[in-house]
Amino acid sequence: MHKIVQNREIILASASPRRRELMALAGLKFQTVTSSYVEDMGLKMGPRQLARVLSFEKAKDVASKHAGVLIIAADTFIYFRGHILGKPQSAADARRMLRMLSGKSHSVITGFSIIDTVSGKKLSRSVETRVWFKRLSQQEIASYVASGEPMDKAGAYAIQGLGAVIVSKIEGDYFNVIGLPLSALSSALREFGITVL
């Protein structure tokens, strides 16, 4: 019988149902608290550093309101030819993003941070996965946007949903594309005394 060694209360500082599912998939016991930190995508730094900073600010915000717990926060975005793509603002914006990514590869970058509010120990890491889209017709883009799935997803697609049919190849951690790199996270949690496997 597999047993996780988890001697700490964990708070996932995220409203994302996908991150909740992935944490549960790893067998972790946790509660969720949404961070009130407003992301500043315009900070002047490289994409991997930006992902770490944004996740850390989310974790720090929740840590300031909760004592005696371990906080985990993450931030995921798409990086394509010098541009950061977050969630589309409208259907037209989603179509624009999908046209931009059609037939090309892009990076999905997730930064995650862990803060121990007891010891003050902090850790931030980032993981990058390369994703290739097949060439999309205008009809495919229109149909996908009409499905509604792209609207709350970074880069306007969900690899774990209908978006699976537009991805031709990935290189790296699949779960990172969904929003939480479980392999890197479980390794990091060991440093806080939590053993997933």
C-alpha positions as CSV (number, residue, x, y, z in Angstrom):
1,M,0.0,0.0,0.0
2,H,1.5,3.3,-1.1
3,K,1.7,5.9,1.7
4,I,2.7,9.5,1.4
5,V,4.8,10.9,4.2
6,Q,3.0,14.2,4.8
7,N,3.4,15.6,8.2
8,R,2.4,19.1,7.3
9,E,-0.8,20.9,6.3
10,I,-0.5,22.1,2.7
11,I,-2.3,25.1,1.1
12,L,-2.4,25.3,-2.7
13,A,-2.5,29.0,-3.5
14,S,-4.5,28.6,-6.7
15,A,-8.0,28.7,-8.1
16,S,-7.1,26.4,-10.9
17,P,-9.2,23.2,-11.0
18,R,-6.5,21.6,-13.1
19,R,-3.8,22.2,-10.4
20,R,-6.2,20.8,-7.8
21,E,-6.6,17.6,-9.9
22,L,-2.9,17.2,-10.3
23,M,-2.2,17.7,-6.6
24,A,-4.8,15.0,-5.9
25,L,-3.3,12.8,-8.6
26,A,0.0,12.9,-6.6
27,G,-1.9,11.8,-3.5
28,L,-1.3,15.0,-1.6
29,K,-3.8,16.2,1.0
30,F,-4.3,20.0,0.8
31,Q,-6.8,22.8,0.9
32,T,-7.0,25.7,-1.7
33,V,-6.8,29.4,-1.0
34,T,-6.9,31.8,-3.9
35,S,-4.1,34.4,-3.9
36,S,-5.1,38.0,-4.3
37,Y,-1.7,38.9,-5.9
38,V,-2.3,40.6,-9.3
39,E,0.2,39.2,-11.9
40,D,2.4,41.8,-13.6
41,M,3.4,40.2,-16.9
42,G,5.4,43.3,-17.8
43,L,8.2,42.8,-15.3
44,K,11.6,43.1,-17.2
45,M,13.2,39.7,-16.8
46,G,13.6,36.4,-18.7
47,P,10.5,34.1,-18.9
48,R,11.7,31.4,-16.6
49,Q,12.7,34.0,-13.9
50,L,9.3,35.7,-14.4
51,A,7.4,32.5,-13.8
52,R,9.3,31.9,-10.6
53,V,8.7,35.5,-9.4
54,L,5.0,35.4,-10.2
55,S,4.5,32.1,-8.4
56,F,6.6,33.3,-5.4
57,E,4.4,36.5,-5.1
58,K,1.3,34.4,-5.1
59,A,2.7,32.1,-2.4
60,K,3.9,35.1,-0.4
61,D,0.5,36.7,-0.5
62,V,-1.2,33.5,0.9
63,A,1.6,32.9,3.4
64,S,1.1,36.3,5.0
65,K,-2.4,35.2,6.0
66,H,-1.8,31.6,7.1
67,A,0.5,30.4,9.8
68,G,1.9,27.0,10.5
69,V,1.4,25.6,6.9
70,L,3.3,24.9,3.7
71,I,2.2,27.0,0.8
72,I,2.5,25.9,-2.8
73,A,1.8,28.3,-5.7
74,A,2.4,28.1,-9.5
75,D,2.1,30.3,-12.5
76,T,2.0,29.0,-16.1
77,F,2.2,30.9,-19.4
78,I,3.2,30.4,-23.0
79,Y,6.4,31.9,-24.4
80,F,6.5,32.3,-28.2
81,R,9.2,34.2,-30.1
82,G,9.8,36.8,-27.3
83,H,6.1,37.1,-26.4
84,I,4.3,35.9,-23.3
85,L,0.8,34.6,-23.9
86,G,-1.5,34.4,-20.9
87,K,-5.3,33.7,-21.0
88,P,-7.1,35.2,-23.9
89,Q,-9.2,38.3,-23.2
90,S,-11.9,37.5,-25.8
91,A,-12.8,35.0,-28.5
92,A,-11.0,37.2,-31.0
93,D,-7.9,37.2,-28.8
94,A,-8.1,33.4,-28.6
95,R,-8.3,33.1,-32.4
96,R,-5.3,35.4,-32.7
97,M,-3.2,33.3,-30.4
98,L,-4.1,30.0,-32.1
99,R,-3.3,31.5,-35.5
100,M,0.0,32.7,-34.1
101,L,0.9,29.2,-32.7
102,S,-0.5,27.2,-35.7
103,G,2.1,24.9,-37.3
104,K,4.9,26.1,-34.9
105,S,6.4,25.2,-31.6
106,H,6.3,27.2,-28.4
107,S,7.4,26.9,-24.8
108,V,5.1,26.3,-21.8
109,I,6.7,27.6,-18.7
110,T,5.5,27.0,-15.2
111,G,7.1,28.5,-12.2
112,F,6.3,27.1,-8.8
113,S,7.2,28.2,-5.3
114,I,7.0,26.5,-1.8
115,I,7.0,28.6,1.4
116,D,7.2,27.0,4.8
117,T,5.5,29.5,7.1
118,V,7.0,27.8,10.2
119,S,10.7,27.7,9.3
120,G,10.7,30.5,6.7
121,K,12.3,28.1,4.2
122,K,11.5,29.2,0.6
123,L,12.0,27.6,-2.8
124,S,11.2,28.6,-6.4
125,R,11.8,26.6,-9.6
126,S,10.7,26.7,-13.2
127,V,10.1,24.0,-15.7
128,E,9.9,24.4,-19.5
129,T,8.1,22.1,-21.9
130,R,8.2,22.4,-25.7
131,V,4.9,22.0,-27.6
132,W,4.3,21.7,-31.3
133,F,0.9,22.5,-32.9
134,K,-0.2,21.0,-36.2
135,R,-1.1,23.5,-38.9
136,L,-4.7,24.7,-38.2
137,S,-7.3,25.7,-40.7
138,Q,-9.5,28.8,-40.0
139,Q,-12.4,26.3,-39.6
140,E,-10.5,24.3,-36.9
141,I,-9.6,27.5,-35.0
142,A,-13.2,28.8,-35.2
143,S,-14.6,25.5,-34.0
144,Y,-12.2,25.2,-31.2
145,V,-12.8,28.7,-29.9
146,A,-16.6,28.1,-30.3
147,S,-16.2,25.1,-27.9
148,G,-15.4,27.6,-25.2
149,E,-12.4,25.6,-23.9
150,P,-9.6,28.1,-24.9
151,M,-11.1,31.0,-22.9
152,D,-9.5,30.4,-19.5
153,K,-6.3,28.7,-20.6
154,A,-2.9,30.2,-21.2
155,G,-2.2,30.3,-24.9
156,A,-5.8,29.5,-25.6
157,Y,-5.7,25.7,-25.5
158,A,-6.0,22.8,-23.1
159,I,-3.7,19.8,-23.9
160,Q,-5.8,17.6,-21.5
161,G,-9.1,18.5,-23.3
162,L,-10.2,19.0,-26.9
163,G,-6.9,20.8,-27.5
164,A,-5.2,17.4,-27.5
165,V,-6.2,17.1,-31.2
166,I,-4.2,20.3,-32.2
167,V,-0.9,19.2,-30.5
168,S,1.3,17.2,-32.8
169,K,4.3,16.7,-30.4
170,I,5.6,17.6,-27.0
171,E,9.1,17.5,-25.5
172,G,9.3,17.6,-21.7
173,D,6.8,17.3,-18.8
174,Y,3.2,16.8,-20.0
175,F,1.8,17.8,-16.6
176,N,3.7,21.1,-16.8
177,V,1.6,22.0,-19.8
178,I,-1.5,21.4,-17.8
179,G,-0.1,23.7,-15.1
180,L,1.9,21.8,-12.5
181,P,5.1,19.9,-13.1
182,L,4.5,17.0,-10.8
183,S,8.0,15.4,-11.1
184,A,9.8,18.6,-10.2
185,L,7.3,19.5,-7.5
186,S,7.6,16.1,-5.8
187,S,11.4,16.4,-5.8
188,A,11.1,19.9,-4.3
189,L,8.7,18.7,-1.6
190,R,11.3,16.2,-0.4
191,E,13.3,19.2,0.8
192,F,10.4,20.1,3.1
193,G,10.1,16.6,4.5
194,I,7.2,15.4,2.3
195,T,7.8,12.2,0.3
196,V,5.3,11.4,-2.5
197,L,7.1,8.2,-3.5
